[in-house]
Amino acid sequence: MPSRSFSQQLRDEAAPIWRSIFAHPFLREIREGSLPPEKFRYYLAQDYQYLEGFARTVALALAKAPDSQTLEQLAKRVLTPVERPLHHKLLAAAGVSMSDIQRAGRSPTNIAYVNHMLATASLHGLGATAAALLPCPWTYHLLSEKVGPSEHPLYSQWTAFYMAGFLEQSVAAWRGFVDAAATHASPQEREAMREAFLTSSRYEYLFWEMAYRQESWPV
């Protein structure tokens, strides 16, 4: 029986967190079409800003590439913003403008999640950086399996994107970076990768919670 890849080991350890993600009422109400539209608008604005932080982290990861082949593979991740066209389409359909997004700013959870990714990329190597980035595309890629389609006229456009498998290549690429780094990583480096992956998984849950509650600063 072949041994599990390191990325699969991380996913298995994060399974309880991921079960909570896919059971979150935000996603359940998306499927049912009962999510209040203001919560979806809030989510879209925050997710748009989060993806900027994700892209900046990928850019930092470029400097961690151990060879030219890895550098080329990472460059493709920077230059392939697969979710941007979806965001622009949904923002327009939901009536959210760029000025609305700028005025809202990032929520506390959004700031913390992005700072976690940027700090990981600044302080660690490619393995931990890739591990911090991986839970986002991986959990979203699984939405089609775990959440399913929505018949809501707006939410169905969002679920259809992930059901079409547009993140499959992204997940495979980031898993590849994680697994390649793990093959020659020290125990300390593997632990840093593990912590980065689990922390990002927890932030993925908190992001849905943040959107459902329409989080704001208390003071």
C-alpha positions in Angstrom: 0.0 0.0 0.0 1.6 3.3 -1.1 2.3 5.8 1.7 0.3 9.0 1.9 1.8 12.2 0.5 2.6 14.9 3.1 -0.2 17.1 1.7 -2.6 14.2 2.2 -1.4 13.7 5.8 -2.0 17.4 6.4 -5.5 17.2 5.0 -6.3 14.1 7.1 -5.2 15.9 10.2 -7.3 19.0 9.3 -10.4 16.8 8.6 -12.3 17.9 11.8 -11.7 21.6 10.8 -12.8 21.0 7.3 -15.9 19.2 8.4 -16.8 22.3 10.3 -16.1 24.4 7.3 -18.5 22.5 5.0 -21.2 22.3 7.6 -21.1 26.1 8.2 -24.6 27.8 7.9 -23.2 30.3 5.4 -22.6 27.5 2.9 -25.7 25.6 3.8 -27.8 28.7 3.2 -26.0 29.3 -0.1 -27.1 25.9 -1.2 -30.7 26.4 0.0 -30.8 29.9 -1.5 -31.8 31.4 1.9 -28.6 33.3 2.7 -29.5 37.0 3.2 -28.1 39.0 0.3 -26.3 41.5 2.5 -24.2 38.6 3.9 -23.2 37.5 0.4 -22.3 41.1 -0.5 -20.2 41.4 2.6 -18.4 38.1 1.7 -17.7 39.2 -1.9 -16.1 42.4 -0.7 -14.0 40.7 1.8 -13.0 37.8 -0.5 -11.9 40.3 -3.2 -9.6 41.9 -0.7 -8.3 38.6 0.7 -7.3 37.4 -2.8 -5.0 40.5 -3.1 -3.2 39.3 0.0 -3.1 35.7 -1.4 -1.5 37.1 -4.6 1.1 39.1 -2.6 2.0 36.0 -0.7 2.5 34.0 -3.9 4.7 36.8 -5.2 6.9 36.4 -2.0 7.0 32.7 -2.6 8.7 33.3 -6.0 11.8 34.3 -4.1 11.8 30.9 -2.3 12.0 28.9 -5.5 15.0 26.5 -5.2 15.4 26.2 -9.0 14.3 27.6 -12.4 11.6 25.0 -13.0 10.0 25.7 -9.6 10.2 29.4 -10.4 8.4 28.9 -13.7 5.7 26.9 -11.9 5.2 29.5 -9.3 5.1 32.3 -11.8 2.0 30.6 -13.4 0.2 30.8 -10.1 0.8 34.6 -9.9 -0.3 35.1 -13.5 -3.4 33.0 -13.3 -6.0 34.9 -11.2 -8.7 32.4 -12.1 -11.3 33.8 -9.6 -10.9 37.4 -10.6 -13.4 37.3 -13.6 -15.9 35.5 -11.3 -15.6 38.2 -8.7 -16.1 41.1 -11.1 -19.2 39.3 -12.5 -20.7 38.6 -9.1 -19.8 42.0 -7.7 -21.7 43.7 -10.5 -24.7 41.3 -10.2 -24.8 42.0 -6.4 -24.5 45.7 -6.8 -21.1 46.0 -5.1 -18.7 48.7 -6.5 -15.0 49.1 -6.0 -15.6 52.1 -3.9 -17.9 50.0 -1.7 -15.0 47.6 -1.2 -12.5 50.3 -0.5 -14.8 51.9 2.0 -15.4 48.6 3.8 -11.8 47.8 4.2 -10.6 44.4 5.5 -12.3 42.9 8.5 -10.3 41.8 11.6 -10.4 38.2 10.5 -9.4 39.0 7.0 -6.4 41.1 8.2 -5.3 38.3 10.5 -5.5 35.6 7.8 -3.6 37.7 5.3 -1.0 38.6 7.9 -0.6 34.9 8.7 0.2 34.1 5.1 2.5 37.0 4.6 4.4 36.3 7.9 4.8 32.7 6.9 6.2 33.7 3.5 8.5 36.2 5.1 9.9 33.9 7.9 9.9 30.4 6.2 10.7 28.7 3.0 8.6 27.6 0.1 7.2 24.5 1.8 5.6 26.4 4.7 4.5 29.2 2.4 2.8 26.7 0.0 1.2 24.9 3.0 -0.2 28.3 4.2 -1.7 29.0 0.8 -3.1 25.5 0.0 -6.2 25.3 2.3 -7.9 28.1 0.4 -8.0 26.6 -3.1 -8.3 23.1 -1.8 -11.4 23.7 0.4 -13.0 25.8 -2.4 -12.3 23.1 -4.9 -14.2 20.7 -2.7 -17.3 22.9 -2.5 -18.9 21.1 -5.4 -18.6 17.8 -3.6 -19.4 18.9 -0.1 -21.9 21.7 -0.6 -23.4 21.2 -4.1 -25.2 23.5 -6.4 -27.6 26.3 -5.6 -30.7 27.2 -7.5 -30.6 30.8 -6.3 -30.1 33.1 -9.4 -27.0 34.8 -7.9 -25.6 32.1 -5.7 -25.8 29.5 -8.5 -23.3 31.5 -10.5 -20.9 31.3 -7.5 -21.3 27.5 -6.9 -21.2 26.7 -10.7 -17.7 28.1 -10.9 -16.4 25.7 -8.3 -18.4 22.8 -9.6 -16.8 23.3 -13.0 -13.4 22.5 -11.4 -11.5 25.7 -12.2 -9.3 25.3 -9.1 -8.2 21.8 -9.9 -4.9 22.8 -11.4 -4.2 25.3 -8.6 -4.8 22.6 -6.0 -2.5 20.2 -7.8 0.2 22.8 -8.1 0.2 23.8 -4.4 0.1 20.2 -3.3 3.1 19.6 -5.5 5.0 22.4 -3.9 4.2 21.1 -0.4 5.0 17.5 -1.2 8.3 18.4 -3.0 9.4 20.5 -0.1 8.5 17.8 2.5 10.7 15.2 0.8 13.9 17.0 2.0 12.5 19.1 4.8 13.9 18.8 8.4 11.5 17.8 11.2 11.4 21.5 12.2 10.5 22.5 8.6 7.8 19.9 8.4 6.3 21.1 11.7 6.3 24.7 10.3 4.4 23.4 7.3 2.0 21.5 9.4 1.3 24.6 11.6 0.9 26.8 8.6 -1.6 24.5 7.0 -3.7 23.9 10.1 -3.7 27.7 10.9 -4.9 28.5 7.4 -7.5 25.8 7.7 -8.8 27.4 10.9 -8.8 30.8 9.2 -10.9 29.3 6.3 -13.5 28.4 8.9 -13.3 31.8 10.6 -13.7 33.5 7.2 -17.1 31.9 6.7 -18.0 32.8 10.3 -16.8 36.3 9.7 -19.0 36.7 6.6 -22.0 35.1 8.3 -21.8 37.5 11.2 -20.7 40.4 9.0 -17.9 41.0 11.4 -16.7 44.6 12.2 -14.3 46.2 14.6 -15.9 46.4 18.1 -14.5 49.8 18.8 
